[in-house]
Amino acid sequence: MTLHITGLYVGLTIILAIILGMRVGLYRGKTGISIGDDGNQELAVRGRHHGNLLETAALPLFAIGVL
């Protein structure tokens, strides 16, 4: 049962990561900024949202699977 729950949360996290990544990509296309954030605060925030998820999601998901 734990693996089913872990799979569910991994799947939801992947979907969230894709959504956040798309927000960054679409905003980059809208603003024409391809590298860095060029001082654009909105792009920096969107990038941090995506980055923070990717940095912090792995360990809790691993812990759920182990427990």
N, CA, C and O atoms as a GROMACS GRO file, in nm:
protein
  268
    1MET      N    1   0.082  -0.120   0.000
    1MET     CA    2   0.000   0.000   0.000
    1MET      C    3   0.086   0.126   0.000
    1MET      O    4   0.049   0.226  -0.062
    2THR      N    5   0.200   0.122   0.069
    2THR     CA    6   0.287   0.239   0.076
    2THR      C    7   0.338   0.278  -0.062
    2THR      O    8   0.349   0.396  -0.093
    3LEU      N    9   0.368   0.178  -0.145
    3LEU     CA   10   0.417   0.210  -0.279
    3LEU      C   11   0.310   0.277  -0.364
    3LEU      O   12   0.342   0.361  -0.448
    4HIS      N   13   0.184   0.240  -0.342
    4HIS     CA   14   0.076   0.306  -0.416
    4HIS      C   15   0.065   0.453  -0.376
    4HIS      O   16   0.049   0.541  -0.460
    5ILE      N   17   0.075   0.478  -0.246
    5ILE     CA   18   0.068   0.617  -0.197
    5ILE      C   19   0.189   0.695  -0.246
    5ILE      O   20   0.176   0.810  -0.289
    6THR      N   21   0.307   0.632  -0.239
    6THR     CA   22   0.428   0.699  -0.287
    6THR      C   23   0.416   0.732  -0.435
    6THR      O   24   0.452   0.841  -0.478
    7GLY      N   25   0.366   0.638  -0.512
    7GLY     CA   26   0.346   0.660  -0.655
    7GLY      C   27   0.252   0.775  -0.682
    7GLY      O   28   0.273   0.854  -0.774
    8LEU      N   29   0.147   0.784  -0.602
    8LEU     CA   30   0.051   0.894  -0.617
    8LEU      C   31   0.120   1.028  -0.593
    8LEU      O   32   0.106   1.121  -0.674
    9TYR      N   33   0.194   1.039  -0.484
    9TYR     CA   34   0.260   1.166  -0.452
    9TYR      C   35   0.372   1.198  -0.550
    9TYR      O   36   0.394   1.314  -0.583
   10VAL      N   37   0.443   1.096  -0.597
   10VAL     CA   38   0.546   1.120  -0.699
   10VAL      C   39   0.480   1.173  -0.827
   10VAL      O   40   0.529   1.268  -0.888
   11GLY      N   41   0.369   1.111  -0.866
   11GLY     CA   42   0.298   1.156  -0.985
   11GLY      C   43   0.248   1.299  -0.972
   11GLY      O   44   0.260   1.378  -1.066
   12LEU      N   45   0.190   1.332  -0.856
   12LEU     CA   46   0.142   1.468  -0.835
   12LEU      C   47   0.256   1.569  -0.835
   12LEU      O   48   0.242   1.680  -0.887
   13THR      N   49   0.369   1.530  -0.778
   13THR     CA   50   0.486   1.619  -0.776
   13THR      C   51   0.540   1.640  -0.917
   13THR      O   52   0.579   1.751  -0.952
   14ILE      N   53   0.540   1.536  -0.997
   14ILE     CA   54   0.585   1.549  -1.136
   14ILE      C   55   0.493   1.643  -1.213
   14ILE      O   56   0.540   1.727  -1.290
   15ILE      N   57   0.363   1.628  -1.193
   15ILE     CA   58   0.268   1.716  -1.261
   15ILE      C   59   0.291   1.861  -1.219
   15ILE      O   60   0.290   1.951  -1.302
   16LEU      N   61   0.311   1.884  -1.089
   16LEU     CA   62   0.336   2.019  -1.040
   16LEU      C   63   0.467   2.075  -1.097
   16LEU      O   64   0.473   2.192  -1.133
   17ALA      N   65   0.570   1.991  -1.105
   17ALA     CA   66   0.698   2.036  -1.162
   17ALA      C   67   0.682   2.075  -1.309
   17ALA      O   68   0.740   2.173  -1.354
   18ILE      N   69   0.604   1.998  -1.382
   18ILE     CA   70   0.579   2.030  -1.523
   18ILE      C   71   0.504   2.163  -1.535
   18ILE      O   72   0.538   2.246  -1.619
   19ILE      N   73   0.402   2.181  -1.452
   19ILE     CA   74   0.325   2.305  -1.456
   19ILE      C   75   0.413   2.426  -1.424
   19ILE      O   76   0.410   2.527  -1.494
   20LEU      N   77   0.493   2.414  -1.317
   20LEU     CA   78   0.580   2.526  -1.280
   20LEU      C   79   0.686   2.551  -1.387
   20LEU      O   80   0.720   2.666  -1.415
   21GLY      N   81   0.739   2.446  -1.446
   21GLY     CA   82   0.836   2.461  -1.554
   21GLY      C   83   0.776   2.528  -1.676
   21GLY      O   84   0.840   2.610  -1.743
   22MET      N   85   0.650   2.492  -1.705
   22MET     CA   86   0.582   2.555  -1.818
   22MET      C   87   0.558   2.703  -1.792
   22MET      O   88   0.567   2.785  -1.884
   23ARG      N   89   0.528   2.739  -1.667
   23ARG     CA   90   0.508   2.881  -1.633
   23ARG      C   91   0.635   2.960  -1.662
   23ARG      O   92   0.630   3.072  -1.713
   24VAL      N   93   0.750   2.901  -1.629
   24VAL     CA   94   0.878   2.968  -1.656
   24VAL      C   95   0.900   2.978  -1.807
   24VAL      O   96   0.933   3.085  -1.858
   25GLY      N   97   0.883   2.867  -1.877
   25GLY     CA   98   0.906   2.866  -2.021
   25GLY      C   99   0.816   2.960  -2.098
   25GLY      O  100   0.861   3.031  -2.188
   26LEU      N  101   0.688   2.959  -2.064
   26LEU     CA  102   0.594   3.048  -2.133
   26LEU      C  103   0.625   3.194  -2.106
   26LEU      O  104   0.614   3.279  -2.195
   27TYR      N  105   0.665   3.224  -1.982
   27TYR     CA  106   0.699   3.363  -1.950
   27TYR      C  107   0.827   3.405  -2.022
   27TYR      O  108   0.840   3.519  -2.065
   28ARG      N  109   0.921   3.312  -2.033
   28ARG     CA  110   1.044   3.341  -2.109
   28ARG      C  111   1.009   3.373  -2.254
   28ARG      O  112   1.063   3.467  -2.313
   29GLY      N  113   0.918   3.295  -2.313
   29GLY     CA  114   0.876   3.321  -2.450
   29GLY      C  115   0.806   3.456  -2.464
   29GLY      O  116   0.827   3.528  -2.561
   30LYS      N  117   0.723   3.488  -2.366
   30LYS     CA  118   0.649   3.615  -2.368
   30LYS      C  119   0.743   3.735  -2.359
   30LYS      O  120   0.722   3.836  -2.426
   31THR      N  121   0.848   3.723  -2.275
   31THR     CA  122   0.938   3.836  -2.254
   31THR      C  123   1.060   3.834  -2.346
   31THR      O  124   1.130   3.935  -2.358
   32GLY      N  125   1.085   3.721  -2.411
   32GLY     CA  126   1.201   3.710  -2.499
   32GLY      C  127   1.333   3.692  -2.425
   32GLY      O  128   1.440   3.711  -2.483
   33ILE      N  129   1.327   3.655  -2.298
   33ILE     CA  130   1.448   3.632  -2.218
   33ILE      C  131   1.479   3.483  -2.222
   33ILE      O  132   1.401   3.401  -2.174
   34SER      N  133   1.594   3.448  -2.281
   34SER     CA  134   1.626   3.306  -2.294
   34SER      C  135   1.729   3.258  -2.193
   34SER      O  136   1.732   3.139  -2.160
   35ILE      N  137   1.814   3.347  -2.143
   35ILE     CA  138   1.918   3.307  -2.048
   35ILE      C  139   1.909   3.397  -1.925
   35ILE      O  140   1.898   3.519  -1.938
   36GLY      N  141   1.914   3.338  -1.807
   36GLY     CA  142   1.906   3.416  -1.683
   36GLY      C  143   1.769   3.478  -1.667
   36GLY      O  144   1.672   3.434  -1.728
   37ASP      N  145   1.761   3.583  -1.583
   37ASP     CA  146   1.633   3.651  -1.565
   37ASP      C  147   1.637   3.796  -1.610
   37ASP      O  148   1.536   3.866  -1.607
   38ASP      N  149   1.755   3.843  -1.653
   38ASP     CA  150   1.772   3.978  -1.709
   38ASP      C  151   1.712   4.086  -1.618
   38ASP      O  152   1.663   4.189  -1.666
   39GLY      N  153   1.716   4.062  -1.486
   39GLY     CA  154   1.662   4.159  -1.393
   39GLY      C  155   1.510   4.159  -1.381
   39GLY      O  156   1.454   4.244  -1.311
   40ASN      N  157   1.444   4.068  -1.448
   40ASN     CA  158   1.298   4.061  -1.446
   40ASN      C  159   1.255   3.987  -1.318
   40ASN      O  160   1.279   3.867  -1.304
   41GLN      N  161   1.193   4.059  -1.226
   41GLN     CA  162   1.156   4.003  -1.096
   41GLN      C  163   1.055   3.889  -1.109
   41GLN      O  164   1.067   3.788  -1.039
   42GLU      N  165   0.957   3.904  -1.197
   42GLU     CA  166   0.855   3.800  -1.215
   42GLU      C  167   0.918   3.670  -1.264
   42GLU      O  168   0.881   3.562  -1.217
   43LEU      N  169   1.009   3.678  -1.357
   43LEU     CA  170   1.076   3.560  -1.408
   43LEU      C  171   1.161   3.495  -1.298
   43LEU      O  172   1.166   3.373  -1.288
   44ALA      N  173   1.228   3.576  -1.218
   44ALA     CA  174   1.308   3.523  -1.108
   44ALA      C  175   1.221   3.448  -1.008
   44ALA      O  176   1.259   3.341  -0.961
   45VAL      N  177   1.105   3.503  -0.976
   45VAL     CA  178   1.014   3.439  -0.880
   45VAL      C  179   0.962   3.308  -0.938
   45VAL      O  180   0.959   3.206  -0.868
   46ARG      N  181   0.921   3.309  -1.063
   46ARG     CA  182   0.872   3.185  -1.125
   46ARG      C  183   0.981   3.079  -1.128
   46ARG      O  184   0.954   2.961  -1.104
   47GLY      N  185   1.101   3.120  -1.159
   47GLY     CA  186   1.212   3.026  -1.161
   47GLY      C  187   1.242   2.970  -1.023
   47GLY      O  188   1.273   2.851  -1.009
   48ARG      N  189   1.232   3.053  -0.919
   48ARG     CA  190   1.255   3.006  -0.783
   48ARG      C  191   1.146   2.910  -0.738
   48ARG      O  192   1.176   2.812  -0.669
   49HIS      N  193   1.022   2.934  -0.777
   49HIS     CA  194   0.915   2.840  -0.743
   49HIS      C  195   0.948   2.702  -0.798
   49HIS      O  196   0.940   2.602  -0.726
   50HIS      N  197   0.985   2.698  -0.923
   50HIS     CA  198   1.019   2.571  -0.988
   50HIS      C  199   1.142   2.510  -0.922
   50HIS      O  200   1.143   2.391  -0.890
   51GLY      N  201   1.246   2.589  -0.902
   51GLY     CA  202   1.369   2.539  -0.843
   51GLY      C  203   1.350   2.490  -0.701
   51GLY      O  204   1.406   2.386  -0.663
   52ASN      N  205   1.273   2.562  -0.621
   52ASN     CA  206   1.249   2.520  -0.483
   52ASN      C  207   1.178   2.386  -0.477
   52ASN      O  208   1.211   2.303  -0.393
   53LEU      N  209   1.082   2.365  -0.565
   53LEU     CA  210   1.014   2.235  -0.568
   53LEU      C  211   1.114   2.125  -0.600
   53LEU      O  212   1.117   2.022  -0.533
   54LEU      N  213   1.195   2.146  -0.703
   54LEU     CA  214   1.289   2.042  -0.744
   54LEU      C  215   1.395   2.016  -0.637
   54LEU      O  216   1.442   1.903  -0.622
   55GLU      N  217   1.434   2.120  -0.564
   55GLU     CA  218   1.535   2.103  -0.459
   55GLU      C  219   1.481   2.030  -0.337
   55GLU      O  220   1.555   1.954  -0.274
   56THR      N  221   1.356   2.051  -0.303
   56THR     CA  222   1.305   2.000  -0.176
   56THR      C  223   1.214   1.879  -0.187
   56THR      O  224   1.186   1.815  -0.085
   57ALA      N  225   1.167   1.844  -0.303
   57ALA     CA  226   1.067   1.738  -0.314
   57ALA      C  227   1.125   1.597  -0.303
   57ALA      O  228   1.056   1.506  -0.257
   58ALA      N  229   1.248   1.577  -0.344
   58ALA     CA  230   1.302   1.442  -0.351
   58ALA      C  231   1.311   1.373  -0.215
   58ALA      O  232   1.270   1.257  -0.203
   59LEU      N  233   1.363   1.440  -0.116
   59LEU     CA  234   1.383   1.376   0.015
   59LEU      C  235   1.252   1.335   0.081
   59LEU      O  236   1.243   1.221   0.128
   60PRO      N  237   1.150   1.420   0.088
   60PRO     CA  238   1.023   1.374   0.147
   60PRO      C  239   0.960   1.258   0.069
   60PRO      O  240   0.903   1.167   0.130
   61LEU      N  241   0.970   1.261  -0.063
   61LEU     CA  242   0.915   1.150  -0.142
   61LEU      C  243   0.989   1.021  -0.113
   61LEU      O  244   0.928   0.914  -0.103
   62PHE      N  245   1.120   1.031  -0.101
   62PHE     CA  246   1.199   0.914  -0.065
   62PHE      C  247   1.160   0.862   0.073
   62PHE      O  248   1.148   0.741   0.093
   63ALA      N  249   1.141   0.953   0.167
   63ALA     CA  250   1.103   0.914   0.304
   63ALA      C  251   0.968   0.845   0.306
   63ALA      O  252   0.950   0.747   0.379
   64ILE      N  253   0.873   0.894   0.228
   64ILE     CA  254   0.742   0.828   0.221
   64ILE      C  255   0.757   0.686   0.170
   64ILE      O  256   0.694   0.593   0.222
   65GLY      N  257   0.841   0.668   0.070
   65GLY     CA  258   0.862   0.535   0.014
   65GLY      C  259   0.929   0.439   0.111
   65GLY      O  260   0.898   0.319   0.112
   66VAL      N  261   1.020   0.490   0.192
   66VAL     CA  262   1.093   0.406   0.287
   66VAL      C  263   1.005   0.368   0.405
   66VAL      O  264   1.009   0.255   0.454
   67LEU      N  265   0.926   0.463   0.450
   67LEU     CA  266   0.839   0.435   0.566
   67LEU      C  267   0.726   0.347   0.521
   67LEU      O  268   0.640   0.311   0.602
   0.00000   0.00000   0.00000
